[in-house]
Amino acid sequence: MVAQLAAKFIEISQSKHAEDQNVAHTVSYGLGEFGYLLPKATFAPMLQTAVAFIKVAVQKPDAFEDENMITTENSLGALAKLCYAHMDGSVLTEGDLISVLNRMPFTSDENESMTSHRILFDQIENPASVINANAGAKKAASEAVQRIRQHVIEQGPQPEERILDFANTQRLDTLKC
């Protein structure tokens, strides 16, 4: 069922409906989720199309303007998930993952921020992850954690927008990277 939904999202990404920013945002997010959850063999036929679609969102000239940051950070989160699950050195490279990690912390969408940072922490703690298998990604992840830590400190105990839930704020103190 999930593979069928992913295929439907690929179909939508190639239709005129994807020109609508809200649809594109939803499709990028969904492709990241489906790709993260599906086995490599199942998602492989969709990987190139999914990555190309997501990269369009993050490479637009105005992608990092304030009014586009929620969509952009959701797309970066989707790209990170695809890298964690499907980095192959061709369609998804260490450079792709580093480019996402260099944009952290995510701050524009509380849910995306919490999820993306939690998954980053999971990847750092997993000895078999692509982060731990690639020196450049490991360095970028360590720098991302430092920026996340600094952001949390600067925001204080009652931030307007949280980028970590309570458990991951505690986890941040003991995370080794």
PEJO-V582746 format. One record per backbone hydrogen bond with DSSP energy under -0.5 kcal/mol. CO is the residue of the C=O (numbers start at 0). NH is the residue of the N-H. Records with the same first field share a line. If there is no record, write none. Layout:
BEGIN
CO: NH, NH
END
This chain:
BEGIN
0: 4
1: 5
2: 6
3: 7
4: 8
5: 9
6: 10
7: 11
8: 12
9: 13
10: 13
11: 14, 17
14: 17
15: 18
16: 19
19: 23
20: 24
21: 25
22: 26
23: 27
24: 28
25: 29
26: 30
27: 31
28: 32
29: 33
30: 34
31: 35
32: 36
33: 37
38: 42
39: 43
42: 45, 46
43: 46, 47
45: 49
46: 50
47: 51
48: 52
49: 53
50: 54
51: 55
52: 56
53: 57
54: 58
55: 59
59: 62
61: 64
64: 67, 68
65: 68
67: 71
68: 72
69: 73
70: 74
71: 75
72: 76
73: 77
74: 78
75: 79
76: 80
77: 81
78: 82
79: 83
80: 84
81: 85
82: 86
91: 87, 88
92: 96
93: 97
94: 98
95: 99
96: 100
97: 101
99: 102
100: 103
108: 112
109: 113
110: 114
111: 115
112: 116
113: 117
114: 118
115: 119
116: 120
117: 121
118: 122
119: 123
120: 124
121: 125
122: 125
124: 126
125: 128
128: 132
129: 133
130: 133
133: 137
134: 138
135: 139
136: 140
137: 141
138: 142
139: 143
140: 144
141: 145
142: 146
143: 147
144: 148
145: 149
146: 150
147: 151
148: 152
149: 153
150: 154
151: 155
155: 158
164: 168
165: 169
166: 170
167: 171
168: 172
169: 172, 173
170: 173, 174
174: 176
END
